[in-house]
């Protein structure tokens, strides 16, 4: 025990004596371990931390699975049959999400996300309302509602007597029967829960269930394989029910993959830090070779020296781990402030918990063993005679110098790869903001209008309201045109899809799929979408039941490559009129509907049979933001219960690109940390080189070399290291961006501007880091050094 305490005291003295080494080492460890712990915290929350429900491992989600692996919602009639074949389920509930317009005593009409339930969701999840009760199957035909804590606060001011009072949902009065627990928003950030409407046999739903004790997900999944779909458009040959952990349903695979990718990127930063630490330790121990030789000469054993050196490394690792945990705490807060929580997981807690602290400690100790033990063993194996006969001011041999140079070059290579990756993502987001979406976005305004409730039950009622709203909007000063569409591009991304049969189809049994929308006669003109062939709809076609259709270029090119699509026909086998043929009257340009840049997809447009929501697209000749507010208010004057939302397309467009830009900025931040650590490595190596070659530099200057020539010597050595690192880094960066191009659509695997800028930044950082050692070298006094 006394020997251990003596080692610790001596280690503190040595680290305090070598302040520059200690400071650089701690900064290196704090940045490397801190960044890794930050993104492990994110991965921990996404993939490892239990769901905030009792016995979360017993919760499963049930969905349909297609041959491609895509998860799809379950037809309600198939859900009802699952309980007959899955005795392993203790409780099940079906739900579907939709947006409702809700207003109450103190709150104006607003759109909120709601979930329609077939039963008691709260009981299945194992939670209880904080007031009142939850929904149960007997509520199916009742006008009742459970509201979230946030809606309770906004609508009733947190009144404890709110249960039993009423709110208006889509024009219908409903009675509040319960208040959900604070922070409960399942599913998908829902703010209200309603009974699933009767007559939902053809509806598609999601399913959550709780397993019976002793039953596994695999057993339930095997039982579900026996269910054969009876819903239109489904088939046992290409569709089946499957069970999976509820966590996999809540958190999409891509969210976990993104967390893993960020953890890998931060792991590369840690690798750079470890390489830097290895070089620093080699220099630090090499610089003490004379001291270690003297200790051996007076009787210290090799084991004692190793123990002493490892004690110093352990203190560094422990202090670095503590600083890394502090950096991780700040980093997690910054990450959530920048990117936000995953959609549908507002309950998720991102923090540095016990698992993260254990991870941080493990990383610190692993760093110690991998990069501290080797230099310690090498330093303890010092040869007394050769060291004592050498210049006592020499700090390391040529082999150590070459190894340190290789480590620094490797750090620079990894840093360049990370910088190129982050810059490529940011660059692609900037480029994406300039991508043409297939329509003219300047001056375009979108007003989203939810049409639900008794007053809008039929297409005729909805159509009459939309016509009146369009007249109001067109009368606004500065508006040159307005039209209606069921799903506005980039605003409404969940566009319905269906399979279709093109006239003359002779393909395989799997029919092609395409998205469909309902538009009026003015839509193409207002959006300024180019008409490639034929025409758009006429006003007469939009007012009657005309069996006509407009398609996009991609669909036309795929099935009628000779340019003769106009006059051909398309049939929708899963529609209400599966035998009706729709005649193509026009072909228009492709439009980016879901994302930018858009992937080619089949797009179909029909005359208005407006669903429960519609978007008014408005062409503004003056300030679009002002027109958006005025148009929204004009719609609300027609019906105050409609929670219309107005926005500019330019703002939507920029916001869409922001997500990718933020992701790129996170990677860019990691790359800059790696660059900083690599710069510290360059500084350390160049400082050591100057110390090693003081006598040589003094001789050069005594023979006539100028201070400028000495600076060029040091800076030239730096550029040789940087050149080797950049050559390897370009290869690494190209591999990384090639991989990222599969994830980020539109990202160029090799952008000369990005790679050139990254290489210049790396070279500049290396030169800046070596400037101080070069300046010190140029100030060597030959007379003083030669006397030593």
Secondary structure, 3 states (H helix, E strand, C coil): CHHHHHHHHHHHHHHHHCHHHHHHHHHHHHHHHHHHHHHHHHHHHHHHCCCCCCCHHHEEEEEEEECCCCEECEEHHHHHHHHHHCCCEEEEEEEEEEEEEEECCCCCCEEEEEEEECCCHHHHHCCCCCEECCCCHHHCCCCEEEECHHHHHHHHCCCCCCCCCEEEECCEEEEEEEECCCCCCCCCCCCEEEECCCCCCCCEEEEEEEECCCCCHHHHHHHHCCCCCCCCCCCCCCEEEEEEEHHHHHCCHHHHHHHHHHHHHHHHHHHHHHHHHHHHHHHHHHCCHHHHHHHHHCCCCHHHHHHHHHHHHHHHHHHHHHHHHHHHHHHHHHHHHHHCCCCCCCCCCCCCCHHHHHHHHHHHHHHHHHHHHHHHHHHHCCCHHHHHHCCCCCCCCHHHHHHHHHHHHHHHHHHHHHHHHHHHHHHHHHHHCCCCCCCCCCCEEEEEEECCCHHHCCHHHHHHHHHHHHHHHHCCCCEEEEEEECCCCCCCCCCCEEEEEECCCCCCCCCEEEEEEEECCCHHHHHCCCEEEECCCCHHHHHCCCCEEEEEHHHHHHHCCCCCCCCCEEECCCCCCCCCEEEEEEEECCCCCCCCCCCCCCEEEEECCCCCEEEEEEEECCCHHHHHHHHHHHHHHHCCCCCCEEEEHHHHHHHHHHHHHHHHHHHHHHHHHHHHHHHHHHHHHHHHHHHHCHHHHHHHHHCCCCHHHHHHHHHHHHHHHHHHHHHHHHHHHHHHHHHHHHHCCCCCCCCHHHHHHHHHHHHHHHHHHHHHHHHHHHCCCHHHHHHC
